Amino acid sequence: MQTNFSLAQLADPAVAESEKILRKCVHCGFCTATCPTFTLLGDELDSPRGRIYLIKDMLENNRPADEKVVKHVDRCLSCLSCMTTCPSGVNYMHLVDHARAHIENTYKRPFADRVLRELLAFVLPYPGRFRLALFGAFFGRPMAGVLKKAGGPLAKLGAMLDLAPPKAPIRSTMEGPAVFTSGQSERKGRVALLSGCAQPVLKPSINDATIRLLQRSGHEIVLPKGEGCCGALVHHMGKEEAALENARRNVDAWTQELEGEGLDAIVITASGCGTTIKDYGFMLREDPLYAAKAERVSNLAKDITEYLTEVDLGEPALTPGLRAAYHSACSMQHGQKITRQPKELLKAAGFEVKDVPEGHLCCGSAGTYNILQPEIAGKLRDRKVANIEKTKPDLIATGNIGCMTQIGNGTQIPVIHTAELLDWVYGGPMPEGLEDHVVSTAAE
């Protein structure tokens, strides 16, 4: 794609990077075939290629975002399916992130939209605030349907209540900062585990299961002091400085461990967080104090399934005898290019693993997307659930809390994190929700 940025514009590192990305696009349109919003809406401007044209025009002319650009960029899920499809290596993720930051800095959203976005940024990245909000949502949940029918901003509030868990959140007994020693006489590794922000509130059993699984395999697990939200939630809302503050805080926390007793890896159990942390090196590339440290952190970051392929888990304690539909989160398959490891681990653990038709299409979660764009997200969820149910599974396995919440809101089939399933098979407790589905027999 030909570009016409001035030398003054290219002096801005963000603009220079976007210009390089734009020049790689050859207008082929392969991305339209796998884009969820284009598949649903059929509008070229709701495809990656269409959004690229809009972003190019906005940045090249150095003008504020307008309503048209905002509408179509907001509809992007950042699922990154287009990057898997693109034959030219267009880094759409970095381009749309830049566009969102530009929108945040130059466009004044309607009042209700601003309030909702500020509320999400104020609550979701902070476990204490989020836990308190969920207690309130627990009592407000019966009003979700009424609010969604009202339309407008109330519909988004209804969507938010609808996603709240049907019971009040519980706290884990394994919260940080803490160090969990190896369950074996010889320590075979030392890792930091990202606690995260939303996940330990919505489903604390995921990190609990991960800690037990790693302990049994001879690992010491540290939940570092000072670590917090990865920054993905605010990053995808265009709040660039807030995202970078989160990144710097985490880099500091993990660097302290690296320079202390050392780390073999930074293990992540939410694939959306993993995609962002693996991008810290890029996000902080212009920061002279953090560029090298951030790159080191990014290189050490691994999804739990990515790390477990290098670990001896021992012999299974039981044979599950269950059919698992594996839902590969967009941030897993497109963001991190992790496709085979989760399925191989589940198969080795005794599950019959089924691929989901149209597995490349997003479920509609996408961070805060299912709150900010509830109508599109609902259609994508229903399509995903219908495809999952075609496989007639006993359970749905996945590696991202957002997908678990979104898909679980549309089906009665239990949605279980891969780490919880593996922990169960290798000696841990049965994951919640499987009680009526288990036909396991003891392994000999």
TADA-V114419 format. One line per field, one symbol per residue. ss: DSSP state (2 for helix, 1 for strand, 0 for the rest). phi: phi as a letter, one per 30 degrees, with the letter a starting at -180 (. if undefined). psi: psi as a letter, one per 20 degrees, with the letter a starting at -180 (. if undefined). Layout:
# TADA-V114419
ss=???
phi=???
psi=???
This chain:
# TADA-V114419
ss=000000222200222222222222000002222002222220022202222222222222000000222222220000002222200000022222222222222200002222222222222000222222222222222222222222022222222222200000000000000111000000001111100000222200222222222222001111100000000222200002222222222222222222200000111100222222200222200000002222222222111222220000000001100011110002222220000022222222000111100000000000002222022222222222222220000011110022222222000001111222222220000000000000001100
phi=.dbbddddddddeddddddddedddcidiedddcddddedcicedccedddddddeddddchcddcedddeddddddhdieddddddcidddeddddddddddedbccdeedddddddddddcddbeddddddddddeddeddeddddddiiddddddddddddddbddccddcdcdabcdddcdcdclbbccddicdddddbddddeddddddddcjcccccddjdaedjdddddciddddddddddddeddddddddcdibdaccbccdddeddddceedecdccddbeddddddedcdbdedddddccddicedacdibccdccdeedddcdcicbceddddddddjddccdcehdddddjdhicedcdbddddddddddddddddddhddaccabbdddedddddbacddcbdeddddeddckcddddjcedcdbdbddd
psi=pprlqrhggiiohgggghhgghihpjjhjhhhhjpghhhghjphikrggghgggggggghjlqqqrhgggghhhipikhjhhhhhpiikpmhghghggghhgghiiporqghggggghgghhghiogggggghhgghhhihiiggghhhhrbhhhhhghghhiqqiqqqqqqjkqrprporqjrhppirpqppogafggighmiighghgggghghjkqpppnqpiqbqiigghgijjmgggghggggggggghhgghidirqhroppjohhhggghijhhghkhjohhigghhhgghhippqhhghiijqoiaqqirohkqppooooqghghggikoghgghgggghijqoppqpqkiiqqijfldjgighmhgghhghghgggghghhilqhrpprkphghggghhijqippopqghhgggghkiaqpqpiigjipkqqpq.
